[in-house]
């Protein structure tokens, strides 16, 4: 029974029915653990995605943690923010934490980070989630870029306020990790943070506005689910 349930979970995972597959994985593992009960051994299930997502790898551990890894290849397209995040932005999401040291105006690898953060916020405003608070932890730009960074963040903050969303901004000189967390328990870690898109060829080139059409830089996306999401 456990093996059949896990098999069904894999089928649902390949069909991109992730929420249903998560339940089946958990039920299947619970059944399998009954067999190995008393041995102290845990259980894990790994599954490769189907043809449309051959780079995805899913792991569900017996300690209640879910892990999915997606490898975005160099120059790949079709990985806009909606593609990565919408699955986890359920209606109960009301609070979001963004930790990224390079949400600033001028940086050799992140010249568009502030616009990318704005695009991420626009996605949250559109729903279907009901986000009321966004917490941003980033680092201060240095030199002349600092005033540009502060001005842009304040403008985003004011604009979000018009939509009933509060943006709390904190700065740290020591952060290095990049992760995004939702108060429904989902956590997404992207190797390059929100700035995994390549520079557009021009302001009037395809992909400038639609991120699904924008070529990406190679990076890894790790998705976790835990019983409790700690604040940054």
Rosetta blueprint (number, residue, H / E / L):
1 X L
2 X H
3 X H
4 X H
5 X H
6 X H
7 X H
8 X H
9 X H
10 X H
11 X H
12 X H
13 X H
14 X H
15 X L
16 X L
17 X L
18 X H
19 X H
20 X H
21 X H
22 X H
23 X H
24 X H
25 X H
26 X H
27 X H
28 X H
29 X H
30 X H
31 X H
32 X H
33 X H
34 X H
35 X H
36 X L
37 X L
38 X L
39 X L
40 X L
41 X L
42 X L
43 X L
44 X E
45 X E
46 X E
47 X E
48 X E
49 X L
50 X L
51 X H
52 X H
53 X H
54 X L
55 X L
56 X E
57 X E
58 X E
59 X E
60 X E
61 X E
62 X L
63 X L
64 X L
65 X L
66 X E
67 X E
68 X E
69 X E
70 X E
71 X E
72 X E
73 X L
74 X L
75 X L
76 X L
77 X L
78 X L
79 X L
80 X L
81 X H
82 X H
83 X H
84 X H
85 X H
86 X H
87 X H
88 X H
89 X L
90 X L
91 X L
92 X L
93 X L
94 X L
95 X E
96 X E
97 X E
98 X E
99 X E
100 X L
101 X L
102 X L
103 X L
104 X L
105 X L
106 X L
107 X L
108 X L
109 X L
110 X L
111 X L
112 X L
113 X H
114 X H
115 X H
116 X H
117 X H
118 X H
119 X H
120 X H
121 X H
122 X H
123 X H
124 X H
125 X H
126 X H
127 X L
128 X L
129 X L
130 X L
131 X L
132 X L
133 X E
134 X E
135 X E
136 X E
137 X E
138 X E
139 X L
140 X L
141 X L
142 X L
143 X L
144 X L
145 X H
146 X H
147 X H
148 X H
149 X H
150 X H
151 X H
152 X H
153 X H
154 X H
155 X H
156 X H
157 X H
158 X H
159 X H
160 X H
161 X H
162 X L
163 X L
164 X L
165 X L
166 X E
167 X E
168 X E
169 X E
170 X E
171 X E
172 X L
173 X L
174 X L
175 X L
176 X L
177 X L
178 X L
179 X E
180 X E
181 X E
182 X E
183 X L
184 X L
185 X L
186 X E
187 X E
188 X E
189 X E
190 X E
191 X L
192 X L
193 X L
194 X L
195 X L
196 X L
197 X E
198 X L
199 X L
200 X L
201 X L
202 X L
203 X L
204 X L
205 X L
206 X L
207 X L
208 X L
209 X L
210 X L
211 X H
212 X H
213 X H
214 X L
215 X L
216 X E
217 X L
218 X L
219 X E
220 X E
221 X E
222 X E
223 X E
224 X E
225 X E
226 X L
227 X L
228 X L
229 X L
230 X L
231 X L
232 X L
